[in-house]
């Protein structure tokens, strides 16, 4: 085996491990609602993915799909290789991680003033912060070939039609989750919160979203209020309310929100406001935010329903790894 092959195998192993680590850490950061820190991990993961792909190609392990199927059936069998450190290996990477560590020591995400947009060269894996160069200084790839991790897109890239369609579906999903459950089950706290508390929390956050949307649409570049309050910790009072009243409350709130959003022009969806964490963001960002927020809670609620039925049918509680259940924190 040549020295080049040895080095490429070491790079393949090192970069693949780094890709996996950063990818999993990004998922965890998103579950903790640390979106700017998640962007650091996601961009760093892309760096490792690009470089591992280059190493695999250099080893001659990538060909036509027919050949790749044959390779897959035969099974790639890498040698065990000492890789050395696989994360935090460049000055910019270490600087970004140090900023994240400082923010976390204060119990928060990075703010828009503390981190810029990130970009990764799709050809060589170079990482950039701030406005990317017109061409990569290492390999000459044009900016259009970069992978972007921008704050304005950190919540997702759903367009107006998809955002409206998804938030239209939430009331029916909530009714399906609580259907045929007793009041005792609806008030029981599994995993820290009851189904009633979670429905109430979604009402609160729909109001926050509608307020932000109204400000963006009706004022020039407003400073958007934080998601505090309301937090899940303030939702305990909802346990004393009837589930029918809570569901009707969410339905009424959501109809007001949809009334504000339906029929908006593309230009209206791209009006902007300023958010402390994300910086200057369009209304589409906040639409993606509410979709992401509700999706996490709906998964959590479906799991609670499943566990309640398991418990009350005498089968005992079903305990799943915490990694399967999104942890929904505040600070949006």
N, C-alpha and C positions, 0 to 999 in steps of 0.2 A: 504494500500500500504506500503511495507517495505521501510526502509531507502535506501537500495540498489536500489530499483526501482525508488525512488525519485531522487537519484543521477544520475542514468542512463538516466532518462528523462531530467534532467538538462543538462547533457553532450550532449545528442542527439540534443537538441535545440541549445546549445552554439556552438557545433562543426559544425552543419549544417549552422548556420549563418556565422561563420568564414569561412567555405568552400566557400560559395557564395560570400562573400565580397572579399576574396583573388582572387577567380577565375575572377570576373569582373574587379578587379584592374589589374590583369595580362593582360587581353585583352586590357585594356586601355594603359598599358605600351607598349605593342607590337605595337599598333596603333601609339604611339609616338616614336617608334623605340628605346626604352630604353630596350634593350634585356636582359641585366644582371639584371636589376631591375625586369623585367618580370619573370626571373628565380626565384628570391626570392619569389615573389607572388605565382608562380606556385608550388614551393616546399612547401610553407606554406599552400596552398590550399590542397595539397595532405596529409599533416599532419592532417588537420581537417577532411578530407574525411575518412581516415583510422580510426580515433578515433570515428567519428559519426557512421561508420559501426559497430565498436565493441559495441557501446552503443545500437544500434538497435538490434544486435544479443543477447545482454545480457537481453534485455527486452522480448525476446521470440517472436519477430516479424518477424523472418526469418525462413522459412521452405522449404519444397519442392515447386516447382513451382506451383503446383495445389493449395497448401495452400496460396501461395503469391498472386495468382490471386484472390482468395476469399477475402484476406485482402484488395487488391486494390479495388475490387468492393464494399466492405463494407465501405471503406474509413477510413484511419488512422486519428484519431482526437486527436492531442496532447493538453495537458493542457498548459495554459499560465504560463511560469516559468521565474522568474528573473534569468538571467544567469550571470550577472557581465560582465567584459571585455571579448571580444571574439577574439581579435587580439592583437598581440604584447605581448603575455603572458609568454614568456620564455626569459631568458637572451640572448640566441643566436638569437632569433627572433628580439629582441629589438636592438641588436648590428647590425644585417644586415640592419634593417630599418634605423638606425642612419647613417650608411655608405651611404645608398641610399639618405637620406635627404641631407647629405653634398654634394654629387655629383650633385644632382638636384639644390642645391643653387648656383652651379657654371654653371648651364645650360647644363649638360652633363649626360651621363650614367656612371655607374661604369666601371672602366677599369679592365683588366685581373689581374693586380697587387693588386686590391682592393677587389676581391671576387674570391673564389675558386669554384670548382665543388660542387654541393649540392646533398645530398642523403636523402631519407626518408625511414625508415623501413616500409615495407609493412604490417607488422603484428601489430606493436604497435604505429607507427607514430613518432618515434624519428627522429629528424632532425640533420644531420651532414654536416659540411663544410670541404672540402678537401678530401683526400683519405678516403673512408669509412672503418670502421673496418671490420675484417673478419667475426665477428658475432656481432649482436646488444647487447650491454651490459645490456639492460633492459629485453629483452625477448628471446635472444639466436638465433634469426633468422639469417641465413647465409647471407653473402653479396649478393648472387645471388637473394635473395628475396627483395632487396632494389629497390626503384623507384629512378632512376637517373635523375638529371637535370644538365647535363654537358654543358659547354660553346661550345664545339665542335659540339654539336647536337642542339644548341639553335635555329637554323634557321629551323630545320626540319630534317627528316630522310629519305628523298627520296634517292633512289639509282641512279647510273649513267644513267641507261636506262630511268627511269622516268624523271630525270632532262632534259635530251636531248629531250625527247618527248614533254615535256611541253614548253620548250623554242622554239621548232620548230613551235609550234602552234601560238605563239604571233603575227607574221606578219599578218596572216589571220584574227585573232581576231581584230587587229587594223583596218584593211580595212573594216571589217563588221561594226565596231562602227561608222566610219566616213562616211559610204556610204550614198549618196543622201543628205548630208547636204551642205548648201550653205557656201560660204567663210565667210559671216557675222556670221553664226552660229559657224563655226569652230574657229573664232577669239574671240567670245564672252566669257567673263570670268564669269562663274558661280561657286560659291564656291571658288573663288580666282584665278583660272587658266583656260585657254582655252584648247580646245582639241589639237590645234596645239602646244601649249606650252608643253603639257604632252607628245605628240609624240616625240617632240624634246628632252625632258628630258630623255625619255627611250633610245633614241639614245646615249646620253651622258653616261648614266649609263651602257649601253652594252659595251661601250669602256672601262669604268673602270673595269668591270668584266673581259673582255678579257685580259686587261693588268695584272690583278692579276693572272688569270689562267696561262698566259704565264710565269710570274715570278715563280710561284710555279712549273711549269713543267720544266723550263729551268735552274733554279738556286737552290742552296742548302739552304733551310729554309730561304727564303727572308723575309724581313720586308715589309708588304703590304702597299701601299699608301692608304690614307683615301679617302672617298667619297667626300671630299671638295677640290676644286670645282669638279664637277658641282652641283649646287643646283637648286631647282625649281625656286628660285628667279632670277637665271641667264638665265632662258629660255625665257624671254620676246621677244628676237630677233626672235624667231621661228614664231611669229605671222605674220611676214612680208614675210614668205616663202610660196610657193605653197604646198598644202597638198600632191599632187602627188610626189613632190620632197622629202618631209619629209618621206613619206611611202617608197619610193625607198631607201632613205638613211638608214632607219631602216633595210629594207630587206638586203641591201648590208652588213651592219655592222653585222647583225645576221648570215649571211652566213659565214663571216670570223670567227665568234665565233664558229659556229657549225663545221667548217673545223678544228678548233683547238681541239675540244672535241671528234668528232666522231672517233671511233676505239681505244680510249685509253684503256689501260689495267686496271684491278682493282688496281694494284699497283700504276699506275699513278694517279688515282683518289684519292688515299690515301697519295700522297705526301703532304707535309705540308708547311705552311708559318706562319709568326707571325703577328697577328693583335692586335692593341692596346687595343681594346675592348674585343675581344674574346680569346686572347692568341694564343697558337699554334693550328692551325686548318687545316684540310685536304681540298683538292679541293672540296670534296663533300659538305662541309659547305658553300663555296662560291656559288656552284651551287644551293643549297637550298635557299641561300640569294637572288639570282637574281630571282628565281621563286617566292619567297614571295614578293619581291619588285614589280615585274610586276603584280602579282595577285591583290595587293592592288590598284595599279593605274588603272588596267583594270576595276575593280569594280567601281572606282570613275568615269572613263570615260563613262561607260555604264549608270551610273546615270545622268551624265551631258547630254548625248544624250537624255535620257528620258525626262529630265526637259526642254531641248530646244524644243523638239517636243510638249510637253504640253503647253509651253509658246506661241509658234508660231501658235498653232492651236486654240488659243483663250480660252483655258481652264484654263489659269493662271498657274503660276509656282507651281510645286509640291514640297512642303517642307517636308522632312523626318527628323526624329530625328537624330542629329549628330552622335549618337552611331551606326547608320546603315552604315555610310560612313567612311571608313578608313581614318584616318588623316596621311598623309605620310610626315614625317619629314626626315631630312638628318642625317648624322653622322654614316653611315654604314662603 
